[in-house]
């Protein structure tokens, strides 16, 4: 596991689902190909990840928009 792996929000939801089922940390880390300390970081961010809208399955970061009104206007404009 020498290369850095960037997980999508959808993948992080799946990881948290496995944690909630009671699967061992080591097994989850091996299944998803991540180091155990990354799993711990995902577990610490449990609430933020669960509350984030995973409708954009390719998003990788939990970032909030600074100017939400502009973001909404761009979305309406592109549709």
Secondary structure, DSSP 4 states (H G I P E B T S, - for coil): --S-----HHHHHHHHHHHHHT--HHHHHHHHT--HHHHHHHHHTHHHHHHS-TTSTT--S----S-HHHHHHHHHHH-
